[in-house]
Amino acid sequence: MERITATYYIETPFRPEDAAAVLAGEQSSGTFVAVPGETAELKQRFAARVESVEELETVREPAIPGATSSSGLYHRARVRVSWSVENFGYNLPLLVSTLQGNLYEIRQFTGLKLMDLDVPASYAQHFAGPAFGVAGCRALTGVQGRPLIGTIIKPSIGLTPEQTAGLVQTLAEAGIDFVKDDELQMAAANSPFEARVDAVMAVINRHADRTGKKVMYAFNISGEVDEMLRRYEYVVRAGGTCAMVSINSVGLAGTRKICDQGALAIHGHRNGWGMLTRHPLLGIDFRAYQKLWRLAGVDQLHVNGIQNKFWESDDSVVASIEACQTPLLGGYSVLPVVSSGQWGGQAFETYRRTRTTDLLYMAGGGILAHPMGPAAGVQALQQAWQGAVDGRSLAETATLHPEFAAAVEKFGGK
Protein backbone atom coordinates (compact mmCIF):
# COMPACT_ATOMS: atom_id res chain seq x y z
CA MET A 1 0.00 0.00 0.00
CA GLU A 2 1.32 3.45 -0.95
CA ARG A 3 2.40 5.73 1.87
CA ILE A 4 2.91 9.44 2.44
CA THR A 5 5.99 10.41 4.41
CA ALA A 6 6.43 13.64 6.36
CA THR A 7 9.61 15.05 7.84
CA TYR A 8 9.45 17.08 11.06
CA TYR A 9 11.93 19.13 13.04
CA ILE A 10 10.99 18.60 16.69
CA GLU A 11 12.06 19.68 20.14
CA THR A 12 11.05 17.70 23.23
CA PRO A 13 12.05 17.28 26.88
CA PHE A 14 11.54 13.51 26.43
CA ARG A 15 13.39 10.92 24.41
CA PRO A 16 12.88 11.90 20.75
CA GLU A 17 11.90 8.30 19.94
CA ASP A 18 9.12 8.43 22.53
CA ALA A 19 7.88 11.81 21.31
CA ALA A 20 7.85 10.54 17.73
CA ALA A 21 5.75 7.56 18.80
CA VAL A 22 3.25 9.97 20.40
CA LEU A 23 3.12 11.95 17.17
CA ALA A 24 2.42 8.84 15.11
CA GLY A 25 -0.25 7.59 17.50
CA GLU A 26 -2.05 10.92 17.87
CA GLN A 27 -2.30 11.39 14.11
CA SER A 28 -3.56 7.92 13.22
CA SER A 29 -5.27 5.12 15.12
CA GLY A 30 -4.00 5.80 18.64
CA THR A 31 -5.00 7.90 21.62
CA PHE A 32 -3.46 8.54 25.03
CA VAL A 33 -4.57 5.13 26.28
CA ALA A 34 -5.26 1.78 24.63
CA VAL A 35 -8.93 1.36 23.66
CA PRO A 36 -11.06 -1.64 22.68
CA GLY A 37 -11.03 -2.27 18.96
CA GLU A 38 -7.48 -1.11 18.37
CA THR A 39 -6.36 -4.54 17.30
CA ALA A 40 -2.95 -5.53 16.01
CA GLU A 41 -4.44 -5.97 12.55
CA LEU A 42 -5.98 -2.49 12.61
CA LYS A 43 -2.73 -0.92 13.75
CA GLN A 44 -0.78 -2.78 11.10
CA ARG A 45 -2.99 -1.34 8.38
CA PHE A 46 -3.82 2.17 9.60
CA ALA A 47 -1.35 3.26 12.28
CA ALA A 48 1.28 5.81 11.35
CA ARG A 49 4.81 4.47 11.32
CA VAL A 50 7.95 6.15 12.65
CA GLU A 51 10.45 5.65 9.85
CA SER A 52 13.49 7.33 11.39
CA VAL A 53 14.65 9.55 14.23
CA GLU A 54 17.85 11.56 13.79
CA GLU A 55 18.93 13.22 17.01
CA LEU A 56 20.35 16.71 16.65
CA GLU A 57 21.37 19.35 19.21
CA THR A 58 20.30 19.65 22.86
CA VAL A 59 19.37 23.02 24.37
CA ARG A 60 18.48 24.34 27.83
CA GLU A 61 15.65 26.71 26.90
CA PRO A 62 12.45 25.48 25.18
CA ALA A 63 11.53 27.03 21.87
CA ILE A 64 7.86 27.36 22.86
CA PRO A 65 5.90 26.50 26.03
CA GLY A 66 5.16 22.83 26.66
CA ALA A 67 6.21 20.17 29.13
CA THR A 68 8.96 21.10 31.57
CA SER A 69 12.12 19.05 31.36
CA SER A 70 13.11 17.31 34.62
CA SER A 71 16.73 17.36 33.46
CA GLY A 72 16.64 20.92 32.20
CA LEU A 73 17.44 19.67 28.69
CA TYR A 74 15.39 19.81 25.50
CA HIS A 75 16.29 17.50 22.65
CA ARG A 76 15.94 18.35 19.00
CA ALA A 77 15.62 15.78 16.24
CA ARG A 78 14.61 15.21 12.65
CA VAL A 79 11.77 12.71 12.51
CA ARG A 80 10.23 10.93 9.53
CA VAL A 81 6.72 9.47 9.89
CA SER A 82 4.61 7.74 7.24
CA TRP A 83 0.91 7.01 6.78
CA SER A 84 -0.95 4.68 4.46
CA VAL A 85 -2.79 6.57 1.72
CA GLU A 86 -5.85 4.60 2.87
CA ASN A 87 -6.09 6.90 5.89
CA PHE A 88 -7.08 9.96 3.89
CA GLY A 89 -7.25 9.00 0.22
CA TYR A 90 -6.88 11.99 -2.10
CA ASN A 91 -8.30 14.68 0.16
CA LEU A 92 -5.98 17.67 0.66
CA PRO A 93 -7.73 19.15 3.73
CA LEU A 94 -7.70 15.75 5.45
CA LEU A 95 -4.07 15.30 4.47
CA VAL A 96 -3.18 18.59 6.18
CA SER A 97 -5.26 17.65 9.22
CA THR A 98 -3.18 14.49 9.45
CA LEU A 99 0.24 16.04 8.82
CA GLN A 100 -0.32 19.02 11.11
CA GLY A 101 -3.68 19.03 12.90
CA ASN A 102 -3.36 18.62 16.66
CA LEU A 103 0.40 18.13 16.60
CA TYR A 104 1.17 21.69 17.63
CA GLU A 105 -0.91 21.24 20.77
CA ILE A 106 0.73 18.05 22.04
CA ARG A 107 2.49 18.93 25.25
CA GLN A 108 5.34 16.50 24.59
CA PHE A 109 6.67 18.99 22.07
CA THR A 110 8.30 22.31 22.84
CA GLY A 111 8.86 22.77 19.12
CA LEU A 112 7.54 21.16 15.95
CA LYS A 113 7.76 22.14 12.30
CA LEU A 114 6.64 20.23 9.21
CA MET A 115 9.70 20.41 6.96
CA ASP A 116 8.82 18.30 3.93
CA LEU A 117 6.44 15.67 2.59
CA ASP A 118 6.61 13.02 -0.10
CA VAL A 119 3.47 11.90 -1.91
CA PRO A 120 3.15 8.71 -3.98
CA ALA A 121 2.87 8.56 -7.77
CA SER A 122 -0.86 7.85 -7.60
CA TYR A 123 -1.46 11.46 -6.56
CA ALA A 124 -0.77 12.50 -10.14
CA GLN A 125 -3.94 10.64 -11.19
CA HIS A 126 -6.10 12.66 -8.78
CA PHE A 127 -4.50 16.11 -8.84
CA ALA A 128 -3.94 17.72 -12.22
CA GLY A 129 -1.55 20.27 -10.75
CA PRO A 130 -0.91 23.69 -12.31
CA ALA A 131 -2.70 24.13 -15.63
CA PHE A 132 -0.11 26.63 -16.91
CA GLY A 133 3.01 26.74 -14.73
CA VAL A 134 6.23 28.22 -16.13
CA ALA A 135 5.75 27.30 -19.79
CA GLY A 136 2.08 28.29 -19.84
CA CYS A 137 2.69 31.68 -18.23
CA ARG A 138 5.49 32.33 -20.71
CA ALA A 139 3.17 31.42 -23.57
CA LEU A 140 0.39 33.68 -22.30
CA THR A 141 2.74 36.67 -21.96
CA GLY A 142 4.99 35.94 -24.93
CA VAL A 143 8.11 36.24 -22.76
CA GLN A 144 11.01 33.87 -23.35
CA GLY A 145 14.62 33.85 -22.18
CA ARG A 146 14.22 36.30 -19.29
CA PRO A 147 12.09 36.74 -16.18
CA LEU A 148 8.56 38.09 -16.51
CA ILE A 149 8.68 41.67 -15.21
CA GLY A 150 5.69 42.64 -13.11
CA THR A 151 4.33 45.24 -10.73
CA ILE A 152 1.52 45.83 -8.25
CA ILE A 153 -1.06 48.57 -8.50
CA LYS A 154 -0.29 51.20 -5.88
CA PRO A 155 -1.84 52.88 -3.95
CA SER A 156 -3.26 49.52 -2.95
CA ILE A 157 -6.64 51.03 -2.08
CA GLY A 158 -8.15 54.26 -3.33
CA LEU A 159 -7.71 54.40 -7.08
CA THR A 160 -10.81 54.42 -9.26
CA PRO A 161 -11.15 51.89 -12.11
CA GLU A 162 -10.30 54.64 -14.58
CA GLN A 163 -7.17 55.64 -12.65
CA THR A 164 -6.10 52.01 -12.45
CA ALA A 165 -6.63 51.57 -16.18
CA GLY A 166 -4.63 54.71 -16.90
CA LEU A 167 -1.68 53.34 -14.94
CA VAL A 168 -1.99 49.99 -16.70
CA GLN A 169 -1.88 51.77 -20.06
CA THR A 170 1.35 53.54 -19.08
CA LEU A 171 2.86 50.24 -17.93
CA ALA A 172 1.72 48.36 -21.03
CA GLU A 173 3.26 50.95 -23.31
CA ALA A 174 6.49 50.65 -21.30
CA GLY A 175 6.64 46.91 -22.00
CA ILE A 176 5.42 45.46 -18.68
CA ASP A 177 4.60 41.75 -18.76
CA PHE A 178 2.45 41.38 -15.65
CA VAL A 179 0.37 43.59 -13.36
CA LYS A 180 -1.67 42.57 -10.35
CA ASP A 181 -4.15 43.90 -7.86
CA ASP A 182 -2.79 44.36 -4.39
CA GLU A 183 -3.97 41.63 -2.04
CA LEU A 184 -5.91 44.28 -0.10
CA GLN A 185 -7.89 45.29 -3.18
CA MET A 186 -10.77 43.24 -4.45
CA ALA A 187 -13.96 45.32 -4.47
CA ALA A 188 -13.38 48.59 -2.63
CA ALA A 189 -16.06 51.25 -2.34
CA ASN A 190 -14.70 53.32 -5.22
CA SER A 191 -13.42 50.42 -7.31
CA PRO A 192 -16.14 47.82 -7.93
CA PHE A 193 -14.69 44.57 -9.22
CA GLU A 194 -16.59 44.44 -12.49
CA ALA A 195 -15.90 48.09 -13.30
CA ARG A 196 -12.18 47.58 -12.68
CA VAL A 197 -12.09 44.49 -14.90
CA ASP A 198 -13.92 46.35 -17.68
CA ALA A 199 -11.62 49.38 -17.55
CA VAL A 200 -8.37 47.45 -17.27
CA MET A 201 -9.18 44.83 -19.90
CA ALA A 202 -10.27 47.51 -22.37
CA VAL A 203 -6.75 48.93 -22.14
CA ILE A 204 -5.05 45.52 -22.28
CA ASN A 205 -7.13 44.27 -25.21
CA ARG A 206 -6.55 47.46 -27.23
CA HIS A 207 -2.83 47.23 -26.56
CA ALA A 208 -2.79 43.56 -27.60
CA ASP A 209 -4.70 44.32 -30.81
CA ARG A 210 -2.20 47.05 -31.66
CA THR A 211 1.06 45.36 -30.66
CA GLY A 212 0.39 41.62 -30.39
CA LYS A 213 1.55 41.63 -26.75
CA LYS A 214 -1.11 40.88 -24.12
CA VAL A 215 -0.24 42.01 -20.62
CA MET A 216 -1.17 39.48 -17.94
CA TYR A 217 -3.26 41.13 -15.21
CA ALA A 218 -3.99 39.18 -12.03
CA PHE A 219 -7.39 40.32 -10.76
CA ASN A 220 -7.88 39.54 -7.07
CA ILE A 221 -10.94 37.29 -6.86
CA SER A 222 -10.43 36.13 -3.24
CA GLY A 223 -13.71 35.58 -1.42
CA GLU A 224 -16.37 32.96 -0.79
CA VAL A 225 -16.29 30.11 -3.33
CA ASP A 226 -19.44 31.03 -5.25
CA GLU A 227 -18.35 34.66 -5.36
CA MET A 228 -14.91 33.67 -6.63
CA LEU A 229 -16.42 31.53 -9.39
CA ARG A 230 -18.62 34.40 -10.57
CA ARG A 231 -15.68 36.77 -10.67
CA TYR A 232 -13.49 34.16 -12.35
CA GLU A 233 -16.01 33.84 -15.17
CA TYR A 234 -16.25 37.61 -15.46
CA VAL A 235 -12.49 37.82 -16.02
CA VAL A 236 -12.65 35.03 -18.61
CA ARG A 237 -15.45 36.77 -20.53
CA ALA A 238 -13.49 40.03 -20.49
CA GLY A 239 -10.51 38.32 -22.12
CA GLY A 240 -8.30 38.14 -19.04
CA THR A 241 -5.58 35.54 -18.58
CA CYS A 242 -4.98 35.48 -14.82
CA ALA A 243 -6.68 35.65 -11.43
CA MET A 244 -5.12 36.10 -8.01
CA VAL A 245 -6.11 34.15 -4.91
CA SER A 246 -4.94 34.87 -1.36
CA ILE A 247 -4.33 31.20 -0.75
CA ASN A 248 -3.97 31.20 3.04
CA SER A 249 -7.25 33.09 3.41
CA VAL A 250 -9.20 31.07 0.85
CA GLY A 251 -7.77 27.67 1.85
CA LEU A 252 -6.80 24.55 -0.04
CA ALA A 253 -10.29 23.43 -1.01
CA GLY A 254 -11.38 26.85 -2.28
CA THR A 255 -8.14 27.42 -4.14
CA ARG A 256 -8.29 24.00 -5.78
CA LYS A 257 -11.86 24.66 -6.92
CA ILE A 258 -10.67 27.80 -8.67
CA CYS A 259 -7.58 26.14 -10.15
CA ASP A 260 -9.67 23.27 -11.49
CA GLN A 261 -11.57 25.67 -13.78
CA GLY A 262 -8.46 25.67 -15.98
CA ALA A 263 -9.09 28.81 -18.07
CA LEU A 264 -6.91 31.30 -16.17
CA ALA A 265 -3.42 31.16 -14.73
CA ILE A 266 -3.72 31.35 -10.93
CA HIS A 267 -1.44 33.70 -9.04
CA GLY A 268 -1.06 32.28 -5.53
CA HIS A 269 -0.43 35.12 -3.07
CA ARG A 270 0.82 33.79 0.26
CA ASN A 271 -0.02 36.80 2.48
CA GLY A 272 -0.11 35.53 6.06
CA TRP A 273 2.85 33.25 5.35
CA GLY A 274 4.95 34.71 8.16
CA MET A 275 2.66 33.42 10.89
CA LEU A 276 3.01 29.90 9.48
CA THR A 277 6.79 29.77 9.32
CA ARG A 278 8.62 32.66 10.98
CA HIS A 279 9.44 30.71 14.15
CA PRO A 280 12.18 28.17 13.36
CA LEU A 281 10.49 25.49 15.48
CA LEU A 282 6.83 26.08 14.74
CA GLY A 283 4.62 25.79 11.68
CA ILE A 284 5.58 24.63 8.20
CA ASP A 285 8.66 25.02 6.03
CA PHE A 286 8.29 26.30 2.48
CA ARG A 287 9.47 22.97 1.04
CA ALA A 288 6.33 21.28 2.36
CA TYR A 289 4.07 24.31 1.89
CA GLN A 290 4.75 24.75 -1.82
CA LYS A 291 4.02 21.08 -2.54
CA LEU A 292 0.51 21.41 -1.11
CA TRP A 293 -0.24 24.42 -3.32
CA ARG A 294 1.24 22.77 -6.40
CA LEU A 295 -1.08 19.85 -5.78
CA ALA A 296 -3.97 22.31 -5.47
CA GLY A 297 -2.96 23.74 -8.86
CA VAL A 298 -1.55 27.26 -8.44
CA ASP A 299 0.57 28.40 -11.40
CA GLN A 300 2.49 31.17 -9.65
CA LEU A 301 3.63 31.27 -6.02
CA HIS A 302 5.33 33.98 -3.97
CA VAL A 303 8.83 33.28 -2.61
CA ASN A 304 9.86 36.74 -1.30
CA GLY A 305 13.05 38.26 -2.72
CA ILE A 306 16.77 38.85 -2.22
CA GLN A 307 17.48 41.73 0.19
CA ASN A 308 13.74 42.00 0.82
CA LYS A 309 11.93 44.40 3.14
CA PHE A 310 10.65 41.60 5.37
CA TRP A 311 12.28 39.23 7.87
CA GLU A 312 13.24 36.41 5.53
CA SER A 313 16.92 35.76 4.83
CA ASP A 314 18.45 35.51 1.37
CA ASP A 315 19.31 31.86 2.05
CA SER A 316 15.65 31.13 2.77
CA VAL A 317 14.52 32.88 -0.43
CA VAL A 318 17.03 30.94 -2.53
CA ALA A 319 15.90 27.67 -0.92
CA SER A 320 12.28 28.56 -1.73
CA ILE A 321 13.09 29.18 -5.39
CA GLU A 322 14.96 25.88 -5.55
CA ALA A 323 12.00 24.11 -3.93
CA CYS A 324 9.67 25.43 -6.63
CA GLN A 325 12.07 24.20 -9.30
CA THR A 326 12.34 20.70 -7.85
CA PRO A 327 10.22 18.27 -9.91
CA LEU A 328 7.03 17.04 -8.28
CA LEU A 329 5.16 14.01 -9.65
CA GLY A 330 6.98 14.28 -12.94
CA GLY A 331 5.97 17.89 -13.60
CA TYR A 332 3.71 20.27 -11.65
CA SER A 333 5.70 23.32 -12.76
CA VAL A 334 5.12 26.46 -10.70
CA LEU A 335 6.47 29.95 -11.45
CA PRO A 336 8.28 31.50 -8.44
CA VAL A 337 7.16 35.08 -7.78
CA VAL A 338 10.04 37.20 -6.49
CA SER A 339 8.77 40.27 -4.65
CA SER A 340 9.11 42.52 -1.58
CA GLY A 341 11.19 45.67 -1.90
CA GLN A 342 12.67 44.65 -5.24
CA TRP A 343 14.29 46.83 -7.87
CA GLY A 344 16.82 46.05 -10.57
CA GLY A 345 19.75 46.07 -8.18
CA GLN A 346 18.84 42.70 -6.67
CA ALA A 347 18.72 41.00 -10.08
CA PHE A 348 22.47 40.39 -10.07
CA GLU A 349 22.57 38.53 -6.75
CA THR A 350 19.31 36.70 -7.54
CA TYR A 351 20.71 35.35 -10.79
CA ARG A 352 24.13 34.59 -9.29
CA ARG A 353 22.57 32.43 -6.59
CA THR A 354 19.75 30.75 -8.53
CA ARG A 355 21.02 30.66 -12.14
CA THR A 356 17.48 30.82 -13.42
CA THR A 357 15.33 33.27 -15.31
CA ASP A 358 12.16 31.21 -14.78
CA LEU A 359 10.81 33.84 -12.42
CA LEU A 360 8.10 36.46 -12.18
CA TYR A 361 10.12 39.40 -10.89
CA MET A 362 7.83 41.89 -9.15
CA ALA A 363 8.71 45.47 -8.29
CA GLY A 364 6.16 47.93 -6.92
CA GLY A 365 8.00 51.07 -5.86
CA GLY A 366 10.97 49.92 -7.92
CA ILE A 367 8.90 50.64 -11.03
CA LEU A 368 6.24 53.13 -9.98
CA ALA A 369 8.65 55.37 -8.00
CA HIS A 370 11.41 55.41 -10.63
CA PRO A 371 12.62 59.04 -10.94
CA MET A 372 12.11 59.00 -14.71
CA GLY A 373 8.61 57.51 -14.40
CA PRO A 374 7.05 54.02 -14.52
CA ALA A 375 8.07 53.41 -18.13
CA ALA A 376 11.71 53.91 -17.24
CA GLY A 377 11.14 51.71 -14.19
CA VAL A 378 10.14 48.80 -16.43
CA GLN A 379 13.11 49.40 -18.72
CA ALA A 380 15.49 49.55 -15.76
CA LEU A 381 14.42 46.09 -14.56
CA GLN A 382 14.77 44.62 -18.03
CA GLN A 383 18.22 46.19 -18.35
CA ALA A 384 19.31 44.88 -14.95
CA TRP A 385 18.28 41.31 -15.74
CA GLN A 386 19.94 41.40 -19.15
CA GLY A 387 23.12 42.66 -17.50
CA ALA A 388 22.98 39.94 -14.84
CA VAL A 389 22.47 37.15 -17.39
CA ASP A 390 25.24 38.56 -19.62
CA GLY A 391 27.67 38.47 -16.69
CA ARG A 392 28.03 42.21 -16.21
CA SER A 393 28.20 43.83 -12.79
CA LEU A 394 25.70 46.33 -11.46
CA ALA A 395 28.16 49.17 -12.03
CA GLU A 396 28.92 48.09 -15.59
CA THR A 397 25.21 47.84 -16.40
CA ALA A 398 24.57 51.31 -14.99
CA THR A 399 27.16 52.84 -17.33
CA LEU A 400 25.29 51.39 -20.32
CA HIS A 401 21.72 52.41 -19.46
CA PRO A 402 20.55 55.79 -18.10
CA GLU A 403 17.28 54.25 -16.85
CA PHE A 404 19.08 51.70 -14.71
CA ALA A 405 21.64 54.30 -13.62
CA ALA A 406 18.79 56.49 -12.34
CA ALA A 407 17.38 53.49 -10.45
CA VAL A 408 20.76 52.88 -8.82
CA GLU A 409 20.92 56.49 -7.72
CA LYS A 410 17.33 56.39 -6.38
CA PHE A 411 17.22 52.95 -4.74
CA GLY A 412 20.85 51.87 -4.38
CA GLY A 413 21.28 53.22 -0.85
CA LYS A 414 18.09 51.71 0.54
C-alpha positions in Angstrom: 0.0 0.0 0.0 1.3 3.4 -1.0 2.4 5.7 1.9 2.9 9.4 2.4 6.0 10.4 4.4 6.4 13.6 6.4 9.6 15.0 7.8 9.5 17.1 11.1 11.9 19.1 13.0 11.0 18.6 16.7 12.1 19.7 20.1 11.0 17.7 23.2 12.1 17.3 26.9 11.5 13.5 26.4 13.4 10.9 24.4 12.9 11.9 20.7 11.9 8.3 19.9 9.1 8.4 22.5 7.9 11.8 21.3 7.9 10.5 17.7 5.7 7.6 18.8 3.2 10.0 20.4 3.1 11.9 17.2 2.4 8.8 15.1 -0.2 7.6 17.5 -2.1 10.9 17.9 -2.3 11.4 14.1 -3.6 7.9 13.2 -5.3 5.1 15.1 -4.0 5.8 18.6 -5.0 7.9 21.6 -3.5 8.5 25.0 -4.6 5.1 26.3 -5.3 1.8 24.6 -8.9 1.4 23.7 -11.1 -1.6 22.7 -11.0 -2.3 19.0 -7.5 -1.1 18.4 -6.4 -4.5 17.3 -2.9 -5.5 16.0 -4.4 -6.0 12.6 -6.0 -2.5 12.6 -2.7 -0.9 13.7 -0.8 -2.8 11.1 -3.0 -1.3 8.4 -3.8 2.2 9.6 -1.3 3.3 12.3 1.3 5.8 11.3 4.8 4.5 11.3 7.9 6.2 12.7 10.5 5.7 9.8 13.5 7.3 11.4 14.6 9.6 14.2 17.8 11.6 13.8 18.9 13.2 17.0 20.4 16.7 16.6 21.4 19.4 19.2 20.3 19.7 22.9 19.4 23.0 24.4 18.5 24.3 27.8 15.6 26.7 26.9 12.4 25.5 25.2 11.5 27.0 21.9 7.9 27.4 22.9 5.9 26.5 26.0 5.2 22.8 26.7 6.2 20.2 29.1 9.0 21.1 31.6 12.1 19.1 31.4 13.1 17.3 34.6 16.7 17.4 33.5 16.6 20.9 32.2 17.4 19.7 28.7 15.4 19.8 25.5 16.3 17.5 22.7 15.9 18.3 19.0 15.6 15.8 16.2 14.6 15.2 12.6 11.8 12.7 12.5 10.2 10.9 9.5 6.7 9.5 9.9 4.6 7.7 7.2 0.9 7.0 6.8 -0.9 4.7 4.5 -2.8 6.6 1.7 -5.9 4.6 2.9 -6.1 6.9 5.9 -7.1 10.0 3.9 -7.2 9.0 0.2 -6.9 12.0 -2.1 -8.3 14.7 0.2 -6.0 17.7 0.7 -7.7 19.2 3.7 -7.7 15.8 5.5 -4.1 15.3 4.5 -3.2 18.6 6.2 -5.3 17.7 9.2 -3.2 14.5 9.5 0.2 16.0 8.8 -0.3 19.0 11.1 -3.7 19.0 12.9 -3.4 18.6 16.7 0.4 18.1 16.6 1.2 21.7 17.6 -0.9 21.2 20.8 0.7 18.1 22.0 2.5 18.9 25.2 5.3 16.5 24.6 6.7 19.0 22.1 8.3 22.3 22.8 8.9 22.8 19.1 7.5 21.2 15.9 7.8 22.1 12.3 6.6 20.2 9.2 9.7 20.4 7.0 8.8 18.3 3.9 6.4 15.7 2.6 6.6 13.0 -0.1 3.5 11.9 -1.9 3.1 8.7 -4.0 2.9 8.6 -7.8 -0.9 7.9 -7.6 -1.5 11.5 -6.6 -0.8 12.5 -10.1 -3.9 10.6 -11.2 -6.1 12.7 -8.8 -4.5 16.1 -8.8 -3.9 17.7 -12.2 -1.6 20.3 -10.7 -0.9 23.7 -12.3 -2.7 24.1 -15.6 -0.1 26.6 -16.9 3.0 26.7 -14.7 6.2 28.2 -16.1 5.7 27.3 -19.8 2.1 28.3 -19.8 2.7 31.7 -18.2 5.5 32.3 -20.7 3.2 31.4 -23.6 0.4 33.7 -22.3 2.7 36.7 -22.0 5.0 35.9 -24.9 8.1 36.2 -22.8 11.0 33.9 -23.4 14.6 33.9 -22.2 14.2 36.3 -19.3 12.1 36.7 -16.2 8.6 38.1 -16.5 8.7 41.7 -15.2 5.7 42.6 -13.1 4.3 45.2 -10.7 1.5 45.8 -8.3 -1.1 48.6 -8.5 -0.3 51.2 -5.9 -1.8 52.9 -3.9 -3.3 49.5 -2.9 -6.6 51.0 -2.1 -8.2 54.3 -3.3 -7.7 54.4 -7.1 -10.8 54.4 -9.3 -11.2 51.9 -12.1 -10.3 54.6 -14.6 -7.2 55.6 -12.7 -6.1 52.0 -12.4 -6.6 51.6 -16.2 -4.6 54.7 -16.9 -1.7 53.3 -14.9 -2.0 50.0 -16.7 -1.9 51.8 -20.1 1.4 53.5 -19.1 2.9 50.2 -17.9 1.7 48.4 -21.0 3.3 50.9 -23.3 6.5 50.6 -21.3 6.6 46.9 -22.0 5.4 45.5 -18.7 4.6 41.8 -18.8 2.5 41.4 -15.6 0.4 43.6 -13.4 -1.7 42.6 -10.4 -4.1 43.9 -7.9 -2.8 44.4 -4.4 -4.0 41.6 -2.0 -5.9 44.3 -0.1 -7.9 45.3 -3.2 -10.8 43.2 -4.4 -14.0 45.3 -4.5 -13.4 48.6 -2.6 -16.1 51.2 -2.3 -14.7 53.3 -5.2 -13.4 50.4 -7.3 -16.1 47.8 -7.9 -14.7 44.6 -9.2 -16.6 44.4 -12.5 -15.9 48.1 -13.3 -12.2 47.6 -12.7 -12.1 44.5 -14.9 -13.9 46.3 -17.7 -11.6 49.4 -17.5 -8.4 47.5 -17.3 -9.2 44.8 -19.9 -10.3 47.5 -22.4 -6.8 48.9 -22.1 -5.1 45.5 -22.3 -7.1 44.3 -25.2 -6.6 47.5 -27.2 -2.8 47.2 -26.6 -2.8 43.6 -27.6 -4.7 44.3 -30.8 -2.2 47.0 -31.7 1.1 45.4 -30.7 0.4 41.6 -30.4 1.5 41.6 -26.7 -1.1 40.9 -24.1 -0.2 42.0 -20.6 -1.2 39.5 -17.9 -3.3 41.1 -15.2 -4.0 39.2 -12.0 -7.4 40.3 -10.8 -7.9 39.5 -7.1 -10.9 37.3 -6.9 -10.4 36.1 -3.2 -13.7 35.6 -1.4 -16.4 33.0 -0.8 -16.3 30.1 -3.3 -19.4 31.0 -5.3 -18.4 34.7 -5.4 -14.9 33.7 -6.6 -16.4 31.5 -9.4 -18.6 34.4 -10.6 -15.7 36.8 -10.7 -13.5 34.2 -12.4 -16.0 33.8 -15.2 -16.3 37.6 -15.5 -12.5 37.8 -16.0 -12.7 35.0 -18.6 -15.4 36.8 -20.5 -13.5 40.0 -20.5 -10.5 38.3 -22.1 -8.3 38.1 -19.0 -5.6 35.5 -18.6 -5.0 35.5 -14.8 -6.7 35.6 -11.4 -5.1 36.1 -8.0 -6.1 34.1 -4.9 -4.9 34.9 -1.4 -4.3 31.2 -0.8 -4.0 31.2 3.0 -7.3 33.1 3.4 -9.2 31.1 0.8 -7.8 27.7 1.9 -6.8 24.5 0.0 -10.3 23.4 -1.0 -11.4 26.8 -2.3 -8.1 27.4 -4.1 -8.3 24.0 -5.8 -11.9 24.7 -6.9 -10.7 27.8 -8.7 -7.6 26.1 -10.2 -9.7 23.3 -11.5 -11.6 25.7 -13.8 -8.5 25.7 -16.0 -9.1 28.8 -18.1 -6.9 31.3 -16.2 -3.4 31.2 -14.7 -3.7 31.4 -10.9 -1.4 33.7 -9.0 -1.1 32.3 -5.5 -0.4 35.1 -3.1 0.8 33.8 0.3 0.0 36.8 2.5 -0.1 35.5 6.1 2.9 33.2 5.3 4.9 34.7 8.2 2.7 33.4 10.9 3.0 29.9 9.5 6.8 29.8 9.3 8.6 32.7 11.0 9.4 30.7 14.1 12.2 28.2 13.4 10.5 25.5 15.5 6.8 26.1 14.7 4.6 25.8 11.7 5.6 24.6 8.2 8.7 25.0 6.0 8.3 26.3 2.5 9.5 23.0 1.0 6.3 21.3 2.4 4.1 24.3 1.9 4.7 24.7 -1.8 4.0 21.1 -2.5 0.5 21.4 -1.1 -0.2 24.4 -3.3 1.2 22.8 -6.4 -1.1 19.8 -5.8 -4.0 22.3 -5.5 -3.0 23.7 -8.9 -1.5 27.3 -8.4 0.6 28.4 -11.4 2.5 31.2 -9.6 3.6 31.3 -6.0 5.3 34.0 -4.0 8.8 33.3 -2.6 9.9 36.7 -1.3 13.1 38.3 -2.7 16.8 38.9 -2.2 17.5 41.7 0.2 13.7 42.0 0.8 11.9 44.4 3.1 10.6 41.6 5.4 12.3 39.2 7.9 13.2 36.4 5.5 16.9 35.8 4.8 18.4 35.5 1.4 19.3 31.9 2.0 15.6 31.1 2.8 14.5 32.9 -0.4 17.0 30.9 -2.5 15.9 27.7 -0.9 12.3 28.6 -1.7 13.1 29.2 -5.4 15.0 25.9 -5.5 12.0 24.1 -3.9 9.7 25.4 -6.6 12.1 24.2 -9.3 12.3 20.7 -7.8 10.2 18.3 -9.9 7.0 17.0 -8.3 5.2 14.0 -9.6 7.0 14.3 -12.9 6.0 17.9 -13.6 3.7 20.3 -11.7 5.7 23.3 -12.8 5.1 26.5 -10.7 6.5 30.0 -11.5 8.3 31.5 -8.4 7.2 35.1 -7.8 10.0 37.2 -6.5 8.8 40.3 -4.6 9.1 42.5 -1.6 11.2 45.7 -1.9 12.7 44.6 -5.2 14.3 46.8 -7.9 16.8 46.1 -10.6 19.8 46.1 -8.2 18.8 42.7 -6.7 18.7 41.0 -10.1 22.5 40.4 -10.1 22.6 38.5 -6.8 19.3 36.7 -7.5 20.7 35.3 -10.8 24.1 34.6 -9.3 22.6 32.4 -6.6 19.7 30.8 -8.5 21.0 30.7 -12.1 17.5 30.8 -13.4 15.3 33.3 -15.3 12.2 31.2 -14.8 10.8 33.8 -12.4 8.1 36.5 -12.2 10.1 39.4 -10.9 7.8 41.9 -9.2 8.7 45.5 -8.3 6.2 47.9 -6.9 8.0 51.1 -5.9 11.0 49.9 -7.9 8.9 50.6 -11.0 6.2 53.1 -10.0 8.7 55.4 -8.0 11.4 55.4 -10.6 12.6 59.0 -10.9 12.1 59.0 -14.7 8.6 57.5 -14.4 7.0 54.0 -14.5 8.1 53.4 -18.1 11.7 53.9 -17.2 11.1 51.7 -14.2 10.1 48.8 -16.4 13.1 49.4 -18.7 15.5 49.5 -15.8 14.4 46.1 -14.6 14.8 44.6 -18.0 18.2 46.2 -18.3 19.3 44.9 -15.0 18.3 41.3 -15.7 19.9 41.4 -19.2 23.1 42.7 -17.5 23.0 39.9 -14.8 22.5 37.2 -17.4 25.2 38.6 -19.6 27.7 38.5 -16.7 28.0 42.2 -16.2 28.2 43.8 -12.8 25.7 46.3 -11.5 28.2 49.2 -12.0 28.9 48.1 -15.6 25.2 47.8 -16.4 24.6 51.3 -15.0 27.2 52.8 -17.3 25.3 51.4 -20.3 21.7 52.4 -19.5 20.5 55.8 -18.1 17.3 54.3 -16.9 19.1 51.7 -14.7 21.6 54.3 -13.6 18.8 56.5 -12.3 17.4 53.5 -10.4 20.8 52.9 -8.8 20.9 56.5 -7.7 17.3 56.4 -6.4 17.2 53.0 -4.7 20.8 51.9 -4.4 21.3 53.2 -0.8 18.1 51.7 0.5 
